[in-house]
Amino acid sequence: MLNLRLLRETIRMMIQAHQDNIPPGAGIIVVRKFSGKYKVLALEINGMLDIPKGGIDPGETALQAAIRETSEEAGITNLNFLWGMQFHEYSKLTTFIAETDQDPIILPNPHTGILEHDSAQWVEWNILYGNTKPFIKPAVTWAKGIIERTT
């Protein structure tokens, strides 16, 4: 019989080793008002939802990387940081919140020429939360809480 404690520890160590190899990244929870209610930008890839995010290049701050990634991945350049420059850090991802009045457009990665997402859409918070990767969920919860407390 397989020792479950040993299996759990092995899996934990494998996950930690993978996370140790992931470089720091940054992204933005982008929101837009529709009929007086905020919806959040969701980028779709292989049936999962994502936010605009990516690695922090050498010499770049987390905010600079987040703005660059939002432009590269969603074509959104008009960002209003209504809630200030506060940020959320979790699992090597630094996340900011910004409002826009632009529609997203999926563009090829300027370095590889590859489309990194299949589509973009404005969704309710629970749709993004329920269909994204676990390491993004804390940022979604954080951003939603801030926006709901201040609007």
N, C-alpha and C positions, 0 to 999 in steps of 0.2 A: 504494500500500500504506500502510496506517495505521501511523503511528509508535507502537510499543508503549510506548516510554519516555514520550512526550508523553501518551498515554492514561493510563498509570499515575499520572503526576504530576497530571493533571487530576482523576482519581478521588480521589487522596490529598487534594488541596486541597478538593474538595467534601465529603469526609468530615470533614475538620478544621473547615470552616466550619459544618457541621451540629452538630458537637460543641461548638463555641464558643457556639452559641445554646441549648444545653441547660442549664437551671439545675441547681445542685447538688441531689442527692437523697440519701435515706437509707432503709435497710431493715433487716430482721432475717431471718437464717436461723433459722427456728423449727424445733426438733426435739422429738420426743416418743418415749418408750420404749414399745416393743411387744415383749413376751416378752424383755426384757433387752437389746434392740437398738434403737438410735436410727434413726428414719426422719425424713425432712425434709419440711416442708410445701411443697407445690407448688400454685400457683394456675394454672389453665388458662385460656388465652384463644386462640381460633382455632387450636387444636392445639398451641400452644407452652406451655411451663411457665415460671412466673415465681415470684418471691418477693414477699412484702408489701413494697412500697417506694413512694416518691413524693417529690415536691418538698419542700424545706425552706422553710417559711413564714417571712416576716420576723419576727425576734425569737425564732425557734425554734433550739434546738441540733439537731445531727444526731440525737442520741439521742431527743430529744423528738419529732422528726419521724418517726423509725423506729417508735417506740411508737404514735404517733397513726395512722400508715399501717397498722400491723398490726391495730389495732382497727377502723379503717374498712374495710379490704379483706378481713379474715378473721374479724372478730368476736372476736379473741383479745386478752384483756386481762390474763390471768394469765401473766406472763412472769417466769421465774427466770433471771437472768444468772449461771448457775453458773460460767462461764468468765471472769467479771469484765467490765469495761467496755472490754476491748480491741476494736479495730475494724480493718477492712480498707478501704482507699481505693483505688479504681480507676475511671478514666473518670467522674469527678464523682459517684460513688456511694460513700457511706460505709455499711458493713455491719457489724452486730453479730450476736452469737449468743445465743439464749435458748432455754430449755426451757419447755414448757407441758404441762398435763394436760387442756387444753380441746380440743374438736373445733372445726374451723373452720366458719364459716357465711359465705356470700357475701352481702354487704349492698350496697344501692345507695350510690353516692357521696353523702355527706350534702350536698354543694354542688350537684351536678348531677342527682341522682336516677337516674343511669345505673349499671347493673351493669358494672363494669370487668373482671370475670372470669366465666367460664362455670361453673367448678366448683373445688373444692379437694380435695386428697387427700394422704395420707401416702405417700411413695415412698422407694425406695432412693436413695442418693446418685447412683449412675450413671444412674438414670432422669432425675433433675432435670438433671444435668450434660449429658447427651446430648440433651436436648430444650428447652434454654433459649437465650437470646440470648448471643452471645459476651461482652458486657460483664459478664454475671452469672457466667460460669464461673470467673473467678479467685476470687470470693467463696465460691463453693461449694467449690472446692478448698481454700481457706484454712480455712474452717469445719470441713470434714471432717477435715483434718489436726490441727487443735487438739483436736477431740473424740476422735479415735482415739488421740492421744498421752496424753490425760488420763483415759481410761476403761478 
